[in-house]
C-alpha cells in the first residue's frame, strides 16, 4: 500500500467562550494515499471546513495530529508550517481569492515568483492555456466571469504542481453548468499532475465524482 500523503489521527477541535465549551470535531481519524480524491461532506456547521483548515495547518487542533507529506504539522512552528504549505499545498476557494489589481497571468505567476522561479511567466501562460484562458491572459478579475475567475484560481493552484490540493466549496458560487465544467477540469488536472485532491462540498453529485467520501456529522466521522 502507498504511504499516506495525509494522515489525520484522533483529531479534536473545541472552542471555549463565556457560554462554555463547544466541540467542533471529535476523534477524527483517516488517511489518504497519494493521488486519491476525497470529498469532505456534511451539513452546514458540521465541522468540515474546520477540518480542511486544520489539514492545511491554518487552524490548530485541541488534540491529535496531522501528518502531511511525512511531516507532523503541529510539531512545526508557524513559519515552518507556512513554508510547507508553500511547497506542498494548493488552494481553491468558493470566492476565488484573486488579486484584483493583478491580471490573470500575474495572479498565476504570483506563487511561482514567491518560489523564485525564473520561468514563472512561461509556466503561468502554459497553465492558463491549459484551462482555456489563453486569450484572457491580460484581463483583470473584474472583467472575467465567475467561471473564468475560478479557472484562473485553478491555474494558480496547480501551476506549482502541489502534492495536495485543498478546495473549499469550489463550485459553490457558480451555476450548475459552470460548476460541472470546473469540477471536470479540476479532476483532469488532478489526474494529469498526480495531486491528492481534498474538497469540501455539500453537493452530493460532486462528492460522488471523488474516489472517497469523508462524512462529518456534528463533528464526528461517520462510515460512508
Buried (B, 14 or more C-beta within 10 A) or exposed (E): EEEBBBBBBEBBBBEEEEEEEEBBBBBBEBBBBBBBBBBBBBEEEBBBBBBBBBBBBBBEBBEBBBBBBEBEBBEBEEEEBEEBBEEBBBBBBBEBBBEEEBBBBBBBBBBBEEEEBEEBBEBBBBBBEBBBBEEBBEBBBEEBEBBBBBBBBBBBBBBBEBBBBBBBBBBBBBEEEBBBBBBEBBBEBBEEBEBBBBBBBBBEEBBEBBEBBBBBEBBBBEEE
